């Protein structure tokens, strides 16, 4: 009998092998991660009238308990992944660990979450007492909201990794990574045209600018960048012409005929001033050239780059899927059998066991020797 050397597993052993298998760990961690996202998003969208820790005057709420425990439970998991690295050098293990985009996102998200949690825990319970209702006072309450919103976006992006286990969506996720690299280098080329048009147009529309540098940078890059998405906004262009040229309106002489209403507006600037007319049509010509190069040439170039990346990845989709699946299996094989945040119990047991073997057992052994 070929199976004579195999013994029947006990129920306890079957349960152990079942719950320690990578696929079960994956599904359990996915469920707890979804619960974390739901509670985190729920806490961002809804404000309760009562906090759970009223004695400290804190704004912590009931769902914050789960989210903070969940995030803390991811820290020992990441440390365990670094410790189980395939190189002997500790520095090399850390470098390889953070070389993975998902691990880097985990680190950034944990730092942002802890900063937001501290701000929320130290913010007074009464929003009015904290000065948060004053829109000219940017305090810890508003800083916490910004950090929490950005952190939630990071954790949502982090969920994309779980799609790599699927043979249809997994290669598409790999395509997104490759296209992100293409887009990153494409932005440098786009920035040349955006800055050139933005500075030139703002110099013509605002010849008497006296605003601060941050406002000027936002104005010159904001409209030029939005033009890439088809937001032409010719009305805004005319408004900028009036805003930038009206400071010199009262000093302008009209030798032939003056405007009827004597008010500074776009129509009068174009009809009765040479500088306004020249600057406006020059800026309009620059806008046409800018749209020709960016919207017609550069955008189509980006589409061609994406198409090439798509074809290259699609040809190797089978290999990519198998590689991602193998990496996912290896990762979850090293994960604790309990999902986050219950994994804290597993690591707590490991720490207690280490302390017992390292110190308590040694002390008891020395006492026995003395006897």
Backbone torsions as a table, in degrees:
resi	resn	phi	psi	omega
1	UNK	NA	125.7	-177.6
2	UNK	-68.7	-23.1	-176.0
3	UNK	-101.0	15.9	-177.6
4	UNK	-69.2	-27.3	-178.5
5	UNK	-85.1	-3.5	-179.3
6	UNK	-98.7	134.2	177.4
7	UNK	-102.0	156.4	179.5
8	UNK	-78.6	131.2	-177.9
9	UNK	-74.7	143.8	174.8
10	UNK	-74.3	164.6	-179.5
11	UNK	-61.3	-40.7	179.9
12	UNK	-61.5	-41.7	179.3
13	UNK	-68.0	-38.8	178.0
14	UNK	-61.7	-44.2	178.5
15	UNK	-63.5	-38.4	-180.0
16	UNK	-63.4	-49.6	-178.9
17	UNK	-67.3	-30.1	179.3
18	UNK	-69.0	-50.0	-175.2
19	UNK	-79.5	-14.1	176.3
20	UNK	-97.1	0.8	177.4
21	UNK	-71.9	144.7	-177.5
22	UNK	-58.3	-35.4	-176.6
23	UNK	-68.5	-39.3	178.5
24	UNK	-69.4	-40.8	175.9
25	UNK	-59.3	-40.4	-179.5
26	UNK	-62.4	-48.3	-178.0
27	UNK	-66.9	-40.2	179.2
28	UNK	-65.6	-42.3	177.9
29	UNK	-67.1	-34.0	177.3
30	UNK	-65.0	-42.0	-179.7
31	UNK	-64.7	-47.5	-179.8
32	UNK	-66.6	-32.2	177.8
33	UNK	-68.1	-40.3	176.7
34	UNK	-63.5	-40.6	176.7
35	UNK	-61.7	-41.3	178.0
36	UNK	-60.9	-46.1	179.8
37	UNK	-63.7	-40.5	179.6
38	UNK	-64.2	-45.8	-179.5
39	UNK	-69.5	-37.4	179.1
40	UNK	-65.7	-47.0	177.6
41	UNK	-65.0	-37.3	177.7
42	UNK	-62.5	-40.6	178.7
43	UNK	-67.2	-29.9	178.2
44	UNK	-74.1	-34.1	-173.7
45	UNK	-88.3	-26.1	-173.3
46	UNK	-118.2	133.3	173.7
47	UNK	-111.2	127.7	179.5
48	UNK	-92.2	158.4	177.8
49	UNK	-79.8	-20.4	-177.7
50	UNK	-123.2	135.9	175.6
51	UNK	-97.0	159.5	-175.8
52	UNK	-80.2	-22.3	-179.6
53	UNK	-118.6	72.3	-177.7
54	UNK	-70.9	-28.5	-176.0
55	UNK	-63.9	-28.9	178.9
56	UNK	-92.6	0.1	-177.7
57	UNK	67.5	29.8	-174.6
58	UNK	-97.2	161.1	178.0
59	UNK	-99.9	16.5	178.3
60	UNK	-66.9	140.7	-178.3
61	UNK	-120.7	173.8	-170.9
62	UNK	-63.6	-36.8	-178.5
63	UNK	-72.6	-17.0	177.6
64	UNK	-66.1	-27.9	178.8
65	UNK	-62.7	-44.8	179.6
66	UNK	-67.7	-43.8	-176.2
67	UNK	-65.1	-41.6	-178.8
68	UNK	-69.1	-38.1	178.0
69	UNK	-67.1	-38.3	178.8
70	UNK	-63.3	-46.7	-179.0
71	UNK	-65.2	-41.0	178.2
72	UNK	-63.8	-32.6	-179.9
73	UNK	-70.6	-21.1	178.5
74	UNK	-76.5	-20.5	-177.8
75	UNK	-65.9	-52.9	177.4
76	UNK	-63.1	-28.3	176.5
77	UNK	-64.0	-44.2	178.8
78	UNK	-66.0	-40.6	178.5
79	UNK	-62.9	-39.4	178.9
80	UNK	-65.3	-36.3	176.8
81	UNK	-65.2	-39.5	177.6
82	UNK	-65.9	-43.0	-178.9
83	UNK	-64.1	-32.9	-179.4
84	UNK	-90.0	18.3	177.7
85	UNK	-60.3	158.2	-173.1
86	UNK	-90.2	11.1	175.8
87	UNK	-118.6	159.4	-178.2
88	UNK	-83.9	-31.3	-178.5
89	UNK	-73.2	130.5	179.2
90	UNK	-64.9	-42.5	179.5
91	UNK	-62.3	-38.8	178.8
92	UNK	-66.8	-37.0	177.6
93	UNK	-63.2	-44.5	180.0
94	UNK	-65.0	-41.3	-179.7
95	UNK	-64.5	-43.5	178.9
96	UNK	-66.3	-36.5	-178.6
97	UNK	-64.9	-47.3	-178.7
98	UNK	-82.2	-4.8	171.2
99	UNK	-71.5	-19.1	174.8
100	UNK	-80.8	129.1	-177.4
101	UNK	-59.7	-40.3	-178.0
102	UNK	-65.8	-40.1	178.3
103	UNK	-66.1	-37.5	177.2
104	UNK	-65.8	-40.3	176.5
105	UNK	-63.5	-37.9	176.9
106	UNK	-60.6	-45.2	-178.8
107	UNK	-63.1	-46.1	179.5
108	UNK	-64.1	-42.4	-178.8
109	UNK	-64.6	-40.7	179.3
110	UNK	-64.7	-43.4	178.9
111	UNK	-62.2	-44.2	179.1
112	UNK	-65.7	-39.9	-179.5
113	UNK	-65.0	-44.3	-178.6
114	UNK	-65.5	-38.9	176.9
115	UNK	-64.0	-43.3	178.9
116	UNK	-66.7	-37.4	-179.4
117	UNK	-66.1	-41.1	178.2
118	UNK	-64.0	-42.5	178.4
119	UNK	-62.8	-40.8	-179.5
120	UNK	-70.3	-38.3	-179.1
121	UNK	-68.7	-29.1	-178.6
122	UNK	-95.9	-3.0	177.3
123	UNK	-78.9	131.7	178.3
124	UNK	-56.0	148.7	-177.2
125	UNK	-62.5	-43.3	-179.9
126	UNK	-77.8	114.9	-176.7
127	UNK	-63.7	-36.6	-178.8
128	UNK	-68.3	-38.2	177.0
129	UNK	-65.7	-30.9	178.9
130	UNK	-76.5	-5.8	-178.8
131	UNK	77.1	13.2	-176.3
132	UNK	-73.5	-21.1	179.1
133	UNK	-77.0	-10.6	176.4
134	UNK	-85.8	112.2	-174.7
135	UNK	-73.1	-10.4	176.9
136	UNK	-97.2	4.2	178.5
137	UNK	-119.0	106.9	-179.2
138	UNK	-91.3	102.2	-176.6
139	UNK	-110.3	-164.8	-176.9
140	UNK	-65.5	-30.5	-179.7
141	UNK	-61.9	-46.7	-178.5
142	UNK	-72.9	-36.1	176.7
143	UNK	-62.8	-38.4	177.4
144	UNK	-64.1	-40.3	-179.5
145	UNK	-63.8	-41.2	-179.5
146	UNK	-67.3	-47.5	-179.8
147	UNK	-63.1	-40.9	-179.6
148	UNK	-65.5	-40.4	179.6
149	UNK	-64.7	-43.3	178.7
150	UNK	-67.1	-38.0	179.2
151	UNK	-65.3	-40.1	178.2
152	UNK	-62.5	-39.7	177.7
153	UNK	-63.1	-39.8	178.2
154	UNK	-62.1	-44.3	-178.8
155	UNK	-68.5	-31.3	175.3
156	UNK	-67.9	-43.1	176.7
157	UNK	-62.5	-34.4	-179.2
158	UNK	-63.7	-26.0	-178.5
159	UNK	-67.3	-18.2	-177.8
160	UNK	-61.1	-29.8	-178.2
161	UNK	-60.3	-31.7	-177.7
162	UNK	-66.8	-19.4	178.1
163	UNK	-76.8	-13.5	-177.4
164	UNK	-67.5	-14.8	-180.0
165	UNK	-75.6	-14.6	-178.3
166	UNK	-91.6	137.9	-176.6
167	UNK	-73.2	-17.7	178.8
168	UNK	-92.7	-46.5	-175.7
169	UNK	-84.9	-28.9	-177.5
170	UNK	-54.2	-52.6	177.2
171	UNK	-61.5	-30.0	178.2
172	UNK	-67.0	-36.2	176.1
173	UNK	-64.6	-39.3	176.6
174	UNK	-64.1	-37.0	175.9
175	UNK	-61.3	-41.6	179.1
176	UNK	-60.6	-39.2	177.5
177	UNK	-62.6	-47.1	-179.8
178	UNK	-64.7	-41.7	179.1
179	UNK	-67.0	-31.5	176.8
180	UNK	-64.1	-37.9	176.5
181	UNK	-66.2	-43.4	177.1
182	UNK	-60.8	-42.5	-179.0
183	UNK	-66.1	-36.1	-179.9
184	UNK	-60.4	-46.4	179.8
185	UNK	-74.1	-28.4	177.1
186	UNK	-66.5	-31.9	-178.8
187	UNK	-63.0	-31.1	177.9
188	UNK	-64.3	-41.6	177.8
189	UNK	-67.2	-41.1	178.6
190	UNK	-64.9	-35.6	-178.1
191	UNK	-63.0	-32.6	179.1
192	UNK	-61.0	-47.4	-179.3
193	UNK	-71.4	-38.0	-178.4
194	UNK	-65.4	-45.9	-179.5
195	UNK	-67.7	-40.9	-178.8
196	UNK	-63.0	-45.2	179.3
197	UNK	-71.9	-40.8	-177.6
198	UNK	-62.2	-46.4	179.8
199	UNK	-67.1	-43.8	-178.2
200	UNK	-63.6	-45.6	-178.1
201	UNK	-67.2	-41.4	179.8
202	UNK	-69.1	-32.3	176.5
203	UNK	-66.1	-32.9	178.9
204	UNK	-81.4	-37.6	-177.3
205	UNK	-78.0	-28.7	-178.7
206	UNK	-124.3	73.1	-179.7
207	UNK	-71.7	-14.3	-178.4
208	UNK	-120.6	37.0	-175.6
209	UNK	-64.5	135.3	174.9
210	UNK	-130.5	18.5	-177.2
211	UNK	-82.5	169.9	-179.2
212	UNK	-75.5	162.8	-176.8
213	UNK	-63.1	-44.9	179.6
214	UNK	-59.2	-40.3	178.6
215	UNK	-65.6	-40.2	-180.0
216	UNK	-64.3	-41.1	180.0
217	UNK	-64.0	-42.5	-180.0
218	UNK	-64.2	-40.9	-178.5
219	UNK	-69.0	-41.5	-175.2
220	UNK	-75.2	-28.9	179.5
221	UNK	-93.7	-27.7	-176.2
222	UNK	-62.0	-54.2	-177.8
223	UNK	-68.2	-40.2	-179.3
224	UNK	-62.7	-37.3	179.5
225	UNK	-71.6	-39.2	179.3
226	UNK	-68.4	-25.9	176.4
227	UNK	-61.2	-27.4	179.7
228	UNK	-61.6	-32.6	-177.8
229	UNK	-93.8	14.5	176.1
230	UNK	89.4	7.8	178.7
231	UNK	-85.3	85.9	-175.2
232	UNK	-73.7	-49.9	174.8
233	UNK	55.8	63.7	176.4
234	UNK	-68.1	-29.4	176.4
235	UNK	-63.8	-40.2	176.5
236	UNK	-65.5	-33.4	176.7
237	UNK	-63.4	-42.0	178.1
238	UNK	-68.6	-37.3	177.1
239	UNK	-64.3	-40.1	177.5
240	UNK	-64.8	-36.2	177.5
241	UNK	-61.1	-45.5	179.9
242	UNK	-67.1	-43.2	-179.2
243	UNK	-63.8	-38.0	-176.9
244	UNK	-80.4	-23.7	-176.1
245	UNK	-104.7	-17.9	-177.2
246	UNK	-63.1	-28.2	176.8
247	UNK	-57.2	-25.5	179.9
248	UNK	-100.7	10.0	-175.5
249	UNK	-66.1	-45.0	-176.1
250	UNK	-69.7	-15.6	179.6
251	UNK	-99.4	3.9	-177.4
252	UNK	-88.1	135.4	176.9
253	UNK	-98.6	142.6	-179.3
254	UNK	-120.0	89.4	-172.6
255	UNK	-66.9	-37.1	-174.9
256	UNK	-91.3	-60.8	179.1
257	UNK	-149.1	144.0	-178.3
258	UNK	-101.2	157.9	178.0
259	UNK	-64.7	151.1	-174.6
260	UNK	-66.7	-46.2	-175.7
261	UNK	-90.1	-5.3	178.5
262	UNK	56.2	22.2	179.3
263	UNK	-105.2	152.1	-179.4
264	UNK	-87.9	112.7	174.8
265	UNK	-147.4	175.0	-175.4
266	UNK	-62.5	-41.0	-178.5
267	UNK	-62.1	-47.0	179.6
268	UNK	-67.1	-36.0	178.3
269	UNK	-63.8	-40.2	-179.7
270	UNK	-75.3	-32.9	-175.8
271	UNK	-88.2	-26.3	-169.3
272	UNK	-125.7	1.9	177.5
273	UNK	-129.6	136.4	179.8
274	UNK	-74.1	-43.3	-177.4
275	UNK	-63.8	-44.0	179.8
276	UNK	-62.9	-41.6	-178.8
277	UNK	-67.6	-45.2	-178.9
278	UNK	-65.3	-45.9	-178.6
279	UNK	-63.7	-39.6	-177.8
280	UNK	-66.2	-49.4	-176.5
281	UNK	-72.3	-29.4	173.9
282	UNK	-66.3	-42.6	177.4
283	UNK	-64.8	-37.6	178.5
284	UNK	-65.4	-38.3	177.5
285	UNK	-66.1	-40.0	176.8
286	UNK	-63.6	-37.0	178.2
287	UNK	-63.9	-41.9	178.8
288	UNK	-62.8	-43.9	178.1
289	UNK	-65.5	-40.4	179.9
290	UNK	-62.2	-45.5	178.8
291	UNK	-65.8	-33.8	179.0
292	UNK	-64.6	-45.7	-177.6
293	UNK	-74.2	-43.1	-173.2
294	UNK	-81.2	-57.1	-173.9
295	UNK	-72.1	-28.9	-177.9
296	UNK	-95.5	-49.8	-173.2
297	UNK	-87.0	-55.9	-173.1
298	UNK	-67.0	-42.4	-179.2
299	UNK	-64.2	-40.5	177.2
300	UNK	-68.7	-33.0	174.2
301	UNK	-63.1	-42.1	177.9
302	UNK	-63.8	-40.3	177.6
303	UNK	-62.3	-40.3	178.1
304	UNK	-65.0	-38.9	177.8
305	UNK	-64.5	-44.0	178.6
306	UNK	-63.3	-38.8	179.3
307	UNK	-64.1	-40.0	178.3
308	UNK	-66.0	-41.6	178.0
309	UNK	-63.9	-41.6	179.7
310	UNK	-61.4	-44.6	-178.8
311	UNK	-65.3	-40.7	-179.9
312	UNK	-65.1	-41.4	-179.4
313	UNK	-72.1	-38.5	-178.2
314	UNK	-63.0	-34.0	179.1
315	UNK	-67.5	-26.0	-178.1
316	UNK	-113.9	22.3	-174.8
317	UNK	-60.6	-37.3	179.7
318	UNK	-63.5	-45.6	179.4
319	UNK	-65.8	-41.4	-179.6
320	UNK	-62.4	-43.2	-179.8
321	UNK	-63.2	-45.1	-179.0
322	UNK	-65.7	-37.1	178.7
323	UNK	-66.6	-44.8	179.2
324	UNK	-65.0	-40.1	179.6
325	UNK	-65.3	-41.3	178.5
326	UNK	-64.1	-41.3	178.3
327	UNK	-64.0	-38.4	178.9
328	UNK	-67.0	-40.6	178.7
329	UNK	-63.9	-42.9	178.5
330	UNK	-64.2	-38.3	179.3
331	UNK	-65.2	-46.3	-177.3
332	UNK	-78.7	-16.4	173.5
333	UNK	-67.9	-32.0	179.6
334	UNK	-88.4	-7.1	178.4
335	UNK	-71.5	154.5	175.0
336	UNK	-64.8	155.4	-178.1
337	UNK	-66.8	-22.3	179.9
338	UNK	-95.4	137.4	179.8
339	UNK	-76.2	163.9	173.3
340	UNK	-69.0	140.8	2.9
341	UNK	-92.1	3.5	-178.2
342	UNK	-68.4	-15.4	-179.5
343	UNK	-62.6	-18.3	176.6
344	UNK	-60.7	-33.7	176.7
345	UNK	-64.6	-39.7	179.7
346	UNK	-64.3	-47.5	-179.4
347	UNK	-70.7	-31.3	175.0
348	UNK	-64.2	-39.1	177.0
349	UNK	-65.9	-37.6	178.2
350	UNK	-64.5	-41.8	179.9
351	UNK	-65.8	-44.7	179.0
352	UNK	-62.5	-39.4	179.0
353	UNK	-66.1	-39.2	178.1
354	UNK	-65.0	-44.0	-179.8
355	UNK	-63.4	-39.7	-179.8
356	UNK	-64.2	-46.6	-178.9
357	UNK	-69.5	-35.0	-173.6
358	UNK	-80.1	-36.9	-171.3
359	UNK	-121.5	-55.8	-172.5
360	UNK	-65.8	-44.8	-180.0
361	UNK	-65.0	-35.1	178.6
362	UNK	-68.1	-39.6	179.1
363	UNK	-66.2	-43.3	178.2
364	UNK	-63.4	-36.1	178.1
365	UNK	-66.2	-40.7	178.8
366	UNK	-67.0	-36.5	177.4
367	UNK	-65.0	-38.3	178.4
368	UNK	-65.5	-35.5	177.5
369	UNK	-66.2	-38.1	179.3
370	UNK	-66.3	-30.5	178.2
371	UNK	-70.7	NA	NA
